[in-house]
Amino acid sequence: MSKKVFLWEFVGLIGVVILWYILHISYKNTGIMSLTLFSAVNESIWEHVKIAFFSLFALYVVEAFFISRYCKNFWYGKMIGLLAVIITSLLIFYGLSGVNLPFYVLDIIAGIAGFIVAQIISYRVLISEVNHSQYERVYISLVILLIIPFFVFTFYPIKTDLFKDISANAYGIFFK
């Protein structure tokens, strides 16, 4: 069964990168307000982490229908994967920011590295013999709690560099 899980994690990585790009441009190209919850509304680091998170989350929701029954640690592994994409993306972005690379290059490197780390960690947890399934509801609740800040900070960002679109000198969707 670990081969089937590995295939989903590997092929899913390709789908996640494609969705990541779509979420990057979807709001800007359509102006549809409901997309602001999942898509980038500006070029801040926060918005790029948001679209990485939701790209991976979308994959995990699809995987829940196809492989969760084979994995006793499904939502535990996916919660850890979502945390990993956030932390890895931010660490790599800020770690490489001293190197003289354009923003978009840093963003792409950080995002793809975050996806790879998240998928590796998720896969390792999914095939683990340690059983965390008794806390499944807790893990699903934690995943939902991770979503809330992305929604809130799109409309009410904190005035820090993490939320600032340097090219537009603005924060969030409405605020300058």
N, C-alpha and C positions, 0 to 999 in steps of 0.2 A: 504494500500500500504506500510505502514511502516514495516509490517511483511516481505514483499518481500525484501525490502531494507536491513532490519536487517539480513535476511538469507544470502544475498549476502555478506554483510560485515563480518559476522561470518565465513561462509564457506571459503570466500576469505582469511581470516586470516590463515587458514590451508594451502591453496595453496601458499600463500606468503612465509611462512616458508620453504616449500619444494623448491620453486624457489630460495630462498635465499641461501640454501645449494648448489643447482645446480650451481648458479652463483659464489659461493665461489670456486668451484673446476673445473669449465669448462675450463677456460683458461689454468690453470696449467696442466690439464690432456690432453688437445688437442693441445695447442700451436697455435691455430687459431687466427691470429692477430685481426680480426674483433671483436672477443669476448672481447678484451681488453677494448672496450668502455663501456661494461655493466658488465663485470666480474671482480673479484678481480685479480690484477696482482701482489700483494704482501700482506703481513700481516700487513699493516699499519692500523691505525684507520680510515683514510680517505677512504681506499678501502672497509672497512667493512660498512661504512656509504653509500658508493656508491652502493654496492650490495643491501643494505636494500632499498634505494631509488628506484632502478630500479625494484626490486621485487614488491614493492608497485605500482609503475608506470604501470607495466605490468597488474596488477589486475585492475587498474583504466581504462586502455584502453579497456579491456574486458568488464568491467561494463558499459562503455559508450554505448556499443551496446545493452545492455540488460536492464538497469535501468535508464539511463539518462533522458529518456522521462517522467519518473514518478517523477523526482526531479527537481524543478525549480532552485536549487542551486548546480547542479552537479559539475561543474568545480571549483566553489568557494570552495565547501567542499573538493574536491580532492586536490586543491592547498594547503589548510590549512592542510590536512592530510600529504602531502609530506613535508611541512615545519615542522610539528610535529614530523615525524619520524627522521628527521635530528637533530632537537634540542633535543628531548628526548633521542635519542641514545647517543649523545655526552655528555649531562648532566649526564646521569646515568653512562656512562663509566667513565668519569672523577670523578664523585662523589663517585664511588665505588673503584677507583684506589688506594685509601689509604688503603683499606682492602686487606689483603694479599691473593688475589685470582689469579689463573693463567689467562693469557691474554684471552684464548679461553672462559673461564667461564664468564669473564666480558663482552666479546663480545656477547655471547649468551644471557645473561641477558639483556644487553643494547638493543640489536636488537629486542628481543621479546617484551620487555617493549615498545620500540618505535613503533612497529607494533600495539600493543594493544591501546596505546594512540592515534595513528593516526586514527585507525578504529573507536574508540569511538567518537573522535572529528568530523571525517568525517560524521558518521552516524547522529550525532546531527544536523550538518549543513544541511544534505540532507533532514531531516524531518522537518526542521524549516519552519515556516510560513513566515518568512522574505524573501522577494524576492530580490535576487542579480543577477538575470538572465540578466539584461540590461548591465552588464559588462562582459558577458561570454567571449568575445574575449580577454579582458584584462587578465582574469584569465588563459585562455589557453596560452597566450603569456608569462605570468609569470611562468607557468609550464615549458615551453620551455626554458626560461631563467635559470631556476634552473638546467636544464640538462647540459648546456654549461660548468660550472666549473668542473663537473665530467669528461667530455671528455678532457678538457684542462689539468687538474692537473694529469691525468694519465700519460701524456707524459712530462709535464713540472711542476713537483711538487715544491712547496716552501720548502726550507730546514728548516723545523720545525718538532717537534715531531709528529704533527698530520699526516704528510705525510711519516714519517720514519718507515720502516720495521725494527724493532729492531733486529729480528732474523738474517736478512741478512745484516744489517747495510747499507741499500740502500733506495733510494727514487724512486717512480714511477716505470716504467717498464724498463728503460734503464740506469738510473743514479745511481752511487754509491756516 
